[in-house]
Every structure is written in structure tokens, then in C-alpha cells.
Amino acid sequence: MTVKEYIFAHIAETTRKSDGKDPDLVVLPKPYTVPSIKDSFQEMYYWDTYFTNKGLILTGNIQQAINNLENFAFLIEKFGYIPNGTRTPLLNRSQPPFFGLALKDVWSNLTSEQKQRFANALKVEYSFWQSRRTNADGFEHYDAETNDDEYLAFTYFYERRVGVETPHTIERGRDIMAEAESGWDFSPRFPNGCTKYAAVDLSSLLYADEILLAEIDTDNADIWLKRANQRKGKMSAMRGEKGVYFDYDCAYSKPSGVYSCAGFFPYFVGVINDKEGFGQLLAELEYPYGVISAKTEQKGFQWATPNGWAPLFYVCVAAAIAVSDNVSAKRIAKKYIHILDEIFQKTGALYEKYDVVTGKIGIGEEYGTPEMLGWTAGIYLSLQQYLETGKLI
């Protein structure tokens, strides 16, 4: 059996329906998609779903992809944002805002009523990041909102998971929980505490929302385009040495200097078209089997050397295409297909992350490496189609 055959045979097994029996799960109005067939991750996750939906679309399950967005609109209407996941402990934070980009993938298949509802929901979510995640300098950052006891408890959770000591303070707990909102829990991206950084991926995704809203909220198109242009100018502060984009350290008013795949996001969404800057970042992150999430010599982080993750492979390839570096786009896509094919033939399974330095199953020092369909499958099919047709969805 090939990876593609495996995905087609099993992707329907990741669909769930709310029955109200688990008090810790948010009851959703439509069937929803979870990352894994069994065991781990049996709730809906925010940014996972953007990439998972690509697999649903490419396997002919576009209605389920739309169901997922119906659930997202419901969550925005209920909470004012899309939570990290639909289980109670995950409701105190969001994740990278991919709702707008997910809408673009299915927009032509929506009814006029769905388009209006989703456009309204997108504006509500955008307001969440503006009103509850913006610092005094006007930069958006990741954060979390809960009580002091939960912030403190999260410091102990972090120690157990990463295996390093950390201060047991409310401030530190909030920074750690904010890092969970980034989706990169945990990584070396925010050495001075996540809430102190303007995240380059977050700013890029909000830029994409502004461009999309200019297209679908035509009465206010000038306002959205003005915001997008202002953001583009502000993001120039995130460029560091060699023209590479970094997270911005607001406390010290400078780019962080930590090389990570988050730096591909400005190219991915069209903030800038700079083949040279893209190439400089790729040179720091590319290894024999793909791209590492972030560059560090420190042990314990799963979103860092030596691990590569499906969503970041996708963003890297899409960024390469955006700057007309098709040679790099195809090379990185082939590396992802190769490592999945090779490990699948040995194990018969797909995994959450992969060690792109040695070509093995990803190192899971934080909680192991579970089997997964989700975004691993979605990005496999997307990159495979790109290599076959030249079209990336």
C-alpha cells in the first residue's frame, strides 16, 4: 500500500460527531475532523484544520472541509475567537489565525449565506487579535487568558514536558501558555518570553486577512488595504541580517535573531517578494530530509532541530513558489514526500513530525511522536499534487 492509498482508505476515520457525552468537549453543530484516527488528539484543533482540510479537499471530501469551517464560525460566534482546541483546558487561548486562508480554499463552493456568515466571523476574529492581543507599540503577539493558579500550574507542566527548570511565576506561566497559542509548543523562538515578541507568522496571517477582507468586504476595501499597507511597513522592523524575517523582540526593539520557519510566512502571504531573503533563510534551515522548524542547539524543544513539521514544509514550499524559486519549492516538496514514503514502508503509519536531519521518525522529547493523519496527510497530498501538476492548493 502506498501513502496515498493509505490516506484515501483512512481519512474518513478522523471525522467525529458531537454527542454531548464528554463534558470536557465543546459540542459542535457539524461533524468535525480530528488529527488522529485513535488515541491521541481526539478533539478539533485550530491551525491543524487548515492543513487537514487540504487533504479532505483532495480526497473528494470538500463538504467535510466546509463542515469544519461551519464549526469555526460557530466557535467565533460563541467565544469571539477560535480556541486552540475544543476541549476545556484549551479554551483559554487561540492558535495562529488561519481561518481566512481556509476560507479561500473553499470560497467558490460556498452559498451566498455561508459567505456572508464566514465574512462576518472573520471580522470578529480579526477584532479579537486587535483588541486582546496587541501591545502598546501596535504589534500583535500571542497570549493566553486564564487565572493565576492555571498560569502557575503551566510552569510545572512545562518542566515535565520539556525537561528543563523554569521559574514558577505567574508571568512565566503566562508566557509559556502564550507559546502554546503560537502552535509551536514548545520552541526556542521566544527566549525572553512569548508575550514580549511580535510574532512574524501572526503578523503575516493578519496581513492575509486584511487582503482577503478587502476582496470580500468591498464597501470597506480601502480601509482594509490601508491597514495591510500599514502592516507591511511596520513588519520591516522584523527584518534582520541578510534580509531574513524574525520574530520582533518588543522589549529590546530588535529582531530576535532566532532562525525559524516562521520567517517564511511573509513570503507565503505576499508581504514581500524577495527571493534572496527567502534563500538566506532556507540556507539556515534546510537539511537532507527537509526543513527544521527552528535552529537551536538546545535540547528538549520539539519545534526545533532536528524536527520538521508538515505545516512548515507547506509554508516553505508555498513561500518558494511565491518568490519564483520553483527549484527550491520542488526540492523541499520532494524531501517531504520521500521521508514519508520511506518511513511508511517500514512502519505502515504516518507521524506528527519527522527528524529531517537523519530521516527518522521525529524526536518527541516532550510527549513522544504519535501516529497521525491530519495535517501530515493533507500536506502529503498537497505537495504530491504540486509535484505532479505544478499546482499547489
Legacy VTK file of the C-alpha trace (Angstrom):
# vtk DataFile Version 3.0
C-alpha trace
ASCII
DATASET POLYDATA
POINTS 393 float
0.000 0.000 0.000
1.248 3.493 -0.824
0.935 6.536 1.411
-1.707 7.977 -0.909
-3.743 4.769 -0.808
-3.452 4.697 2.984
-4.728 8.267 3.276
-7.677 7.666 0.955
-8.560 4.476 2.859
-8.482 6.057 6.325
-9.168 9.795 6.183
-12.894 9.323 6.851
-11.948 7.692 10.170
-10.886 11.094 11.520
-14.441 12.505 11.351
-16.342 12.792 14.638
-19.818 13.956 15.680
-20.597 15.677 18.966
-22.833 13.600 21.226
-22.603 15.684 24.411
-21.354 12.744 26.488
-17.893 14.149 27.272
-18.337 17.243 29.480
-14.848 18.499 28.562
-15.631 18.727 24.840
-17.359 21.680 23.201
-20.499 20.465 21.428
-20.144 21.386 17.762
-23.046 21.708 15.301
-21.384 19.872 12.404
-19.223 16.757 12.047
-15.613 17.723 12.742
-12.149 16.410 11.905
-9.554 15.359 14.466
-5.822 14.839 13.807
-5.550 11.124 14.661
-7.595 8.032 13.917
-7.333 6.839 17.517
-5.733 7.517 20.898
-4.111 10.984 20.816
-5.751 14.272 19.810
-9.429 13.368 19.709
-10.684 16.968 19.622
-10.700 19.575 16.869
-7.634 21.828 16.683
-7.469 25.241 15.095
-4.433 25.610 12.868
-4.190 21.887 12.193
-7.509 22.095 10.388
-6.322 24.482 7.670
-3.777 21.904 6.529
-6.019 18.901 7.203
-8.719 20.485 5.036
-6.368 20.315 2.060
-6.344 16.543 2.411
-10.125 16.473 2.691
-10.467 18.544 -0.481
-8.006 16.370 -2.395
-9.779 13.154 -1.347
-13.150 14.473 -2.517
-14.415 15.339 0.973
-14.950 19.053 0.386
-18.229 19.031 2.331
-16.360 17.925 5.440
-13.854 20.722 4.876
-16.791 23.143 4.807
-18.270 21.482 7.918
-15.031 22.284 9.724
-15.357 25.948 8.775
-19.005 25.951 9.891
-17.738 24.779 13.263
-15.120 27.529 13.294
-17.772 30.164 12.601
-19.821 28.702 15.461
-16.813 28.926 17.798
-16.174 32.557 16.832
-19.818 33.378 17.476
-19.649 31.592 20.831
-16.253 32.760 22.153
-15.229 35.690 19.943
-12.248 33.655 18.654
-11.352 30.121 17.623
-9.840 28.265 20.598
-6.634 26.250 20.448
-8.843 23.149 20.564
-12.366 22.128 21.503
-11.503 20.607 24.879
-11.977 22.696 28.051
-8.275 23.115 29.011
-7.603 24.514 25.526
-10.243 27.252 25.561
-8.100 29.943 27.249
-6.075 30.621 24.101
-6.328 30.573 20.330
-3.811 29.486 17.677
-2.343 31.050 14.510
-5.317 32.607 12.644
-5.692 30.512 9.515
-9.472 30.913 9.233
-9.215 33.432 6.383
-6.820 31.326 4.325
-9.004 28.264 4.946
-11.990 30.179 3.559
-10.109 30.902 0.338
-9.683 27.173 -0.287
-13.454 26.552 -0.398
-14.868 30.011 -1.240
-16.164 29.037 -4.687
-18.100 26.136 -3.140
-19.962 28.226 -0.554
-23.510 29.543 -0.711
-24.091 33.286 -0.521
-25.400 32.829 3.020
-22.278 30.940 4.064
-20.058 33.590 2.501
-21.791 36.337 4.453
-21.655 34.423 7.724
-17.999 33.490 7.308
-17.015 37.034 6.298
-18.678 38.375 9.446
-16.967 35.713 11.551
-13.590 36.589 10.047
-14.055 40.236 11.004
-14.924 39.229 14.569
-11.803 37.063 14.791
-9.668 39.859 13.356
-11.027 42.176 16.061
-10.014 39.651 18.720
-6.369 39.895 17.680
-6.588 43.681 17.511
-8.321 44.243 20.842
-6.903 41.438 23.008
-3.519 40.604 21.519
-1.971 43.973 20.609
0.743 45.643 22.699
1.437 49.336 23.301
3.648 49.507 20.211
0.816 48.294 17.990
2.286 44.828 17.401
0.180 41.694 17.791
1.545 38.913 19.965
0.472 35.519 21.254
-1.010 35.389 24.742
-3.480 33.490 26.930
-6.223 34.443 29.361
-6.850 32.439 32.495
-6.426 32.661 36.278
-3.193 32.871 38.254
-3.430 29.283 39.508
-3.551 27.947 35.960
-0.617 30.111 34.897
1.433 28.713 37.795
0.349 25.143 37.070
1.507 25.572 33.487
5.089 26.194 34.649
5.165 22.742 36.242
3.562 21.232 33.146
6.302 22.856 31.051
9.077 21.442 33.252
7.661 17.930 32.973
7.211 18.180 29.218
10.411 19.939 28.132
12.633 18.607 30.897
14.184 21.920 31.946
13.679 24.009 35.065
11.760 27.272 34.746
10.675 29.986 37.220
7.364 29.243 38.919
5.807 32.668 38.473
2.552 33.943 37.026
4.436 35.910 34.370
6.406 32.864 33.280
3.286 30.701 33.229
1.520 33.216 31.019
4.461 33.328 28.610
4.522 29.537 28.385
0.776 29.375 27.763
1.143 32.104 25.135
3.682 29.898 23.403
1.030 27.191 23.267
-1.192 29.723 21.462
1.561 30.092 18.852
1.035 26.419 17.981
4.765 25.844 18.479
4.631 24.353 21.940
7.467 24.412 22.542
10.264 26.099 20.607
13.272 28.421 21.019
11.536 31.266 19.149
10.789 33.406 22.218
13.779 33.266 24.596
12.640 36.251 26.689
9.003 35.148 26.964
6.425 34.789 24.210
4.218 37.753 25.155
7.187 40.103 24.667
7.507 39.293 20.952
5.587 40.414 17.884
5.266 37.074 16.106
6.145 37.256 12.420
3.767 34.439 11.451
0.904 36.116 13.320
1.509 39.484 11.648
1.690 37.775 8.258
-1.583 35.913 8.727
-3.356 39.100 9.780
-1.974 40.768 6.656
-3.541 37.930 4.642
-6.855 38.557 6.425
-6.706 42.245 5.535
-6.092 41.460 1.861
-8.938 38.910 1.819
-11.340 41.255 3.596
-10.563 43.935 1.011
-11.846 41.456 -1.589
-14.979 40.244 0.189
-15.941 43.329 2.236
-15.939 45.609 -0.793
-17.702 48.516 0.926
-14.664 48.842 3.191
-11.977 47.729 0.749
-9.993 50.963 1.061
-9.855 50.619 4.844
-8.598 47.020 4.683
-5.988 47.831 2.040
-4.766 50.780 4.093
-4.360 48.504 7.110
-2.500 45.946 5.009
-0.098 48.573 3.676
0.498 49.961 7.157
1.213 46.466 8.435
3.626 45.800 5.595
5.572 48.904 6.553
5.571 48.018 10.235
6.820 44.498 9.518
10.010 45.897 8.006
11.254 46.138 11.607
11.184 42.328 11.711
13.883 42.019 9.038
17.299 41.285 10.404
20.633 40.281 8.962
20.695 39.120 5.336
17.129 40.400 4.893
15.695 37.464 6.882
12.445 37.867 8.826
12.398 37.091 12.554
10.004 37.495 15.447
10.414 41.010 16.845
11.621 41.470 20.416
9.492 44.390 21.625
11.408 44.740 24.888
14.677 45.385 23.075
13.250 46.819 19.828
15.045 44.422 17.516
14.561 41.168 15.590
15.039 38.068 17.739
17.800 36.545 15.611
16.312 33.040 16.051
16.079 31.407 12.621
12.748 29.616 12.191
10.189 28.639 9.577
8.004 31.444 10.937
10.249 33.665 8.818
8.794 32.084 5.660
5.318 33.475 6.378
5.857 36.993 4.921
6.772 35.402 1.578
3.952 32.850 1.866
1.215 35.505 2.158
2.769 38.120 -0.127
4.022 40.725 2.343
7.229 40.805 0.311
8.647 39.174 -2.810
12.331 38.732 -2.051
13.932 35.621 -3.475
17.302 36.447 -1.935
15.939 36.893 1.611
13.937 33.678 1.264
17.044 31.847 0.090
19.110 33.114 3.025
16.574 31.740 5.495
16.227 28.455 3.652
20.003 28.003 3.760
19.875 28.173 7.567
17.031 25.662 7.922
17.368 23.084 5.150
18.731 19.618 5.967
18.983 16.370 3.970
15.359 15.386 4.607
13.647 18.774 4.770
13.441 21.948 6.845
13.843 22.127 10.610
11.244 24.191 12.435
13.743 26.390 14.266
17.514 26.423 14.619
18.924 25.730 18.057
21.490 23.603 19.855
19.319 23.419 22.968
17.661 20.056 23.612
14.058 19.433 24.611
12.097 21.510 22.095
10.004 19.526 19.648
9.523 22.554 17.344
13.242 22.843 16.617
16.296 20.913 15.432
16.068 18.123 14.269
12.302 18.053 13.700
10.361 19.081 10.626
6.584 19.511 10.703
4.032 19.215 7.894
2.584 22.743 8.125
6.018 24.332 7.950
7.040 22.237 4.960
3.916 23.543 3.245
4.587 27.177 4.137
8.180 26.830 2.947
7.122 25.386 -0.415
4.358 27.966 -0.861
6.816 30.746 0.012
9.321 29.431 -2.530
6.641 29.430 -5.214
5.603 32.969 -4.237
9.153 34.292 -4.794
9.513 32.280 -8.044
12.069 29.878 -6.599
10.484 26.806 -8.157
13.699 24.807 -7.911
13.676 25.090 -4.112
9.920 24.520 -3.963
10.207 21.216 -5.803
13.280 20.136 -3.847
11.610 20.695 -0.453
8.368 19.070 -1.620
10.299 16.007 -2.823
12.069 15.758 0.519
8.736 15.666 2.364
7.301 13.018 0.047
10.497 10.967 0.305
10.741 10.871 4.096
7.059 9.960 4.476
7.258 7.261 1.805
10.415 5.779 3.286
9.170 5.628 6.874
5.688 4.462 5.849
7.162 1.452 4.071
8.914 0.496 7.328
6.096 1.244 9.787
2.817 1.373 7.873
1.960 4.646 9.619
2.200 8.423 9.316
3.539 10.569 12.139
3.167 14.017 13.604
6.761 15.088 12.947
9.920 13.794 11.314
13.639 14.060 12.040
14.821 15.825 8.900
18.485 15.592 9.865
18.677 11.782 9.935
15.494 10.798 8.082
13.837 9.033 11.017
10.592 9.436 12.958
10.651 12.786 14.735
12.239 13.089 18.138
9.460 13.508 20.679
11.192 14.555 23.860
8.105 16.446 25.049
5.434 13.769 24.659
6.570 11.176 22.129
5.641 11.044 18.466
2.069 9.862 17.913
0.728 8.382 14.713
-1.281 10.963 12.832
-3.304 11.563 9.705
-4.430 15.210 9.949
-2.011 17.746 8.564
0.614 15.100 7.784
-1.774 13.531 5.269
-3.142 16.820 3.980
0.287 18.200 3.164
1.468 14.933 1.630
-1.402 15.037 -0.868
-0.987 18.762 -1.492
2.749 18.536 -2.180
2.348 15.390 -4.232
-0.205 17.149 -6.429
2.142 20.117 -6.765
4.955 17.875 -7.991
2.632 16.159 -10.463
0.745 19.183 -11.802
2.610 22.317 -10.728
-0.481 23.432 -8.798
-0.379 23.881 -5.013
-3.609 24.125 -3.061
LINES 1 394
393 0 1 2 3 4 5 6 7 8 9 10 11 12 13 14 15 16 17 18 19 20 21 22 23 24 25 26 27 28 29 30 31 32 33 34 35 36 37 38 39 40 41 42 43 44 45 46 47 48 49 50 51 52 53 54 55 56 57 58 59 60 61 62 63 64 65 66 67 68 69 70 71 72 73 74 75 76 77 78 79 80 81 82 83 84 85 86 87 88 89 90 91 92 93 94 95 96 97 98 99 100 101 102 103 104 105 106 107 108 109 110 111 112 113 114 115 116 117 118 119 120 121 122 123 124 125 126 127 128 129 130 131 132 133 134 135 136 137 138 139 140 141 142 143 144 145 146 147 148 149 150 151 152 153 154 155 156 157 158 159 160 161 162 163 164 165 166 167 168 169 170 171 172 173 174 175 176 177 178 179 180 181 182 183 184 185 186 187 188 189 190 191 192 193 194 195 196 197 198 199 200 201 202 203 204 205 206 207 208 209 210 211 212 213 214 215 216 217 218 219 220 221 222 223 224 225 226 227 228 229 230 231 232 233 234 235 236 237 238 239 240 241 242 243 244 245 246 247 248 249 250 251 252 253 254 255 256 257 258 259 260 261 262 263 264 265 266 267 268 269 270 271 272 273 274 275 276 277 278 279 280 281 282 283 284 285 286 287 288 289 290 291 292 293 294 295 296 297 298 299 300 301 302 303 304 305 306 307 308 309 310 311 312 313 314 315 316 317 318 319 320 321 322 323 324 325 326 327 328 329 330 331 332 333 334 335 336 337 338 339 340 341 342 343 344 345 346 347 348 349 350 351 352 353 354 355 356 357 358 359 360 361 362 363 364 365 366 367 368 369 370 371 372 373 374 375 376 377 378 379 380 381 382 383 384 385 386 387 388 389 390 391 392
